[in-house]
Amino acid sequence: MNEQQVDAKTNESTEIQGTAIKDLCFISVFCAIICVLSQLSIPMPAGVPMTLQTLIIPIAGIVLGKRKGTYATLLYLLIGTVGIPVFSGFKGGIGIIFGLTGGFLISFPILSYTAGLGDEIAANVLRKQGRKSPHIYFTILVLCLLIGATINYVFGTIWFMLFSKSTFIAGFTACVLPFIPTSIVKIILVALIAPQLKKRLSSIL
């Protein structure tokens, strides 16, 4: 192996390490933001709080991409599960996962992944059409965000019903009905904010 090949391999290795460190930093930053916004919550009578974490989690999926955004969400769940009080209400531990709201928590990675996937699908559609149409992009992204939110609600409601031994009506009333208006607002905000944030950060991501 000559000197040029050695230099090329060294540069490639350095570049890979630099990219990995950068990715880890962004994943950690978004994980920290999720931890903070989890504490901005409004307690609800049935025990399922209204929080802002469901706003930042899909944003992470869009800005970082579906894979790294999901890693940020999984990291949040991991540090909360081991006992660090990052879940809503400054709670932590495996008991929260196996509690009334555990279904929402374990499906958060799906929320992030579907958001990132929606961004990819929308971008690919526009690329194939060879034109820029914000309306098409927005519509596709909103649909994918809606799918992610629906999955989150399904997991959360079924989990709540199992652990509270309640009926479907009781579960729906506690886990879905009060959150529909804010979910619609969050989906629209994510679809408007996340793509712009991704564009601004594209030079360093």
Backbone hydrogen bonds, N-H to C=O, Kabsch-Sander energy under -0.5 kcal/mol:
donor,donor_aa,acceptor,acceptor_aa,energy
6,V,2,N,-2.0
7,D,3,E,-2.5
8,A,4,Q,-2.3
9,K,5,Q,-2.4
10,T,6,V,-2.4
11,N,7,D,-2.7
12,E,8,A,-2.4
13,S,9,K,-2.5
14,T,10,T,-2.5
15,E,11,N,-2.4
16,I,12,E,-2.3
17,Q,13,S,-2.3
18,G,14,T,-2.5
19,T,15,E,-2.4
20,A,16,I,-2.4
21,I,17,Q,-2.4
22,K,18,G,-2.3
23,D,19,T,-2.7
24,L,20,A,-2.4
25,C,21,I,-2.2
26,F,22,K,-2.3
27,I,23,D,-2.7
28,S,24,L,-2.4
29,V,25,C,-2.4
30,F,26,F,-2.4
31,C,27,I,-2.1
32,A,28,S,-2.4
33,I,29,V,-2.1
34,I,30,F,-2.3
35,C,31,C,-2.2
36,V,32,A,-2.2
37,L,33,I,-2.8
38,S,34,I,-1.6
39,Q,35,C,-0.5
39,Q,36,V,-1.4
40,L,37,L,-0.7
41,S,39,Q,-1.7
42,I,50,M,-2.5
47,G,44,M,-1.8
50,M,42,I,-2.5
51,T,49,P,-0.7
52,L,37,L,-1.2
52,L,40,L,-0.7
55,L,52,L,-1.6
56,I,52,L,-1.4
57,I,53,Q,-2.2
59,I,55,L,-0.9
60,A,56,I,-2.5
61,G,57,I,-1.5
62,I,58,P,-1.8
63,V,59,I,-3.0
64,L,60,A,-2.3
65,G,61,G,-0.6
69,G,65,G,-2.8
70,T,66,K,-1.3
71,Y,67,R,-1.9
72,A,68,K,-2.1
73,T,69,G,-1.6
74,L,70,T,-2.7
75,L,71,Y,-2.5
76,Y,72,A,-1.7
77,L,73,T,-2.2
78,L,74,L,-2.4
79,I,75,L,-2.5
80,G,76,Y,-1.7
81,T,77,L,-2.5
82,V,78,L,-1.9
83,G,80,G,-1.1
84,I,79,I,-1.8
86,V,84,I,-2.4
87,F,91,K,-2.5
90,F,87,F,-1.0
91,K,87,F,-1.3
93,G,80,G,-3.8
94,I,81,T,-0.5
96,I,93,G,-1.4
97,I,93,G,-0.8
98,F,94,I,-1.9
99,G,96,I,-1.4
102,G,99,G,-1.3
104,F,101,T,-0.7
105,L,101,T,-1.6
106,I,102,G,-2.7
107,S,103,G,-0.9
108,F,105,L,-1.6
111,L,107,S,-1.5
112,S,108,F,-2.1
113,Y,109,P,-2.6
114,T,110,I,-2.8
115,A,111,L,-1.2
116,G,112,S,-2.2
117,L,113,Y,-2.8
118,G,114,T,-2.3
119,D,115,A,-2.0
120,E,116,G,-1.9
121,I,117,L,-2.9
122,A,118,G,-2.6
123,A,119,D,-2.2
124,N,120,E,-2.5
125,V,121,I,-2.3
126,L,122,A,-2.0
127,R,123,A,-2.1
128,K,124,N,-2.4
129,Q,125,V,-1.7
130,G,126,L,-1.0
131,R,126,L,-1.5
133,S,131,R,-0.6
137,Y,133,S,-2.1
138,F,134,P,-2.7
139,T,135,H,-2.3
140,I,136,I,-2.5
141,L,137,Y,-2.5
142,V,138,F,-2.6
143,L,139,T,-2.2
144,C,140,I,-2.1
145,L,141,L,-2.5
146,L,142,V,-2.4
147,I,143,L,-2.1
148,G,144,C,-2.3
149,A,145,L,-2.5
150,T,146,L,-2.4
151,I,147,I,-2.4
152,N,148,G,-2.1
153,Y,149,A,-2.4
154,V,150,T,-2.6
155,F,151,I,-2.7
156,G,152,N,-2.5
157,T,153,Y,-2.9
158,I,154,V,-2.5
159,W,155,F,-2.5
160,F,156,G,-2.3
161,M,157,T,-2.6
162,L,158,I,-2.2
163,F,159,W,-2.3
164,S,160,F,-2.1
165,K,161,M,-1.1
166,S,161,M,-1.0
171,G,167,T,-2.5
172,F,168,F,-3.2
173,T,169,I,-2.4
174,A,170,A,-1.9
175,C,171,G,-2.8
176,V,172,F,-2.0
177,L,172,F,-2.4
179,F,176,V,-1.6
180,I,176,V,-0.8
180,I,177,L,-0.9
183,S,179,F,-2.4
184,I,180,I,-2.1
185,V,181,P,-1.9
186,K,182,T,-2.7
187,I,183,S,-2.6
188,I,184,I,-2.0
189,L,185,V,-2.5
190,V,186,K,-2.9
191,A,187,I,-2.3
192,L,188,I,-1.5
193,I,189,L,-3.2
194,A,190,V,-1.9
196,Q,192,L,-0.6
197,L,193,I,-2.4
198,K,194,A,-2.7
199,K,195,P,-2.0
200,R,196,Q,-2.0
201,L,197,L,-1.8
202,S,198,K,-0.7
202,S,199,K,-0.5
204,I,201,L,-1.7
205,L,201,L,-1.6
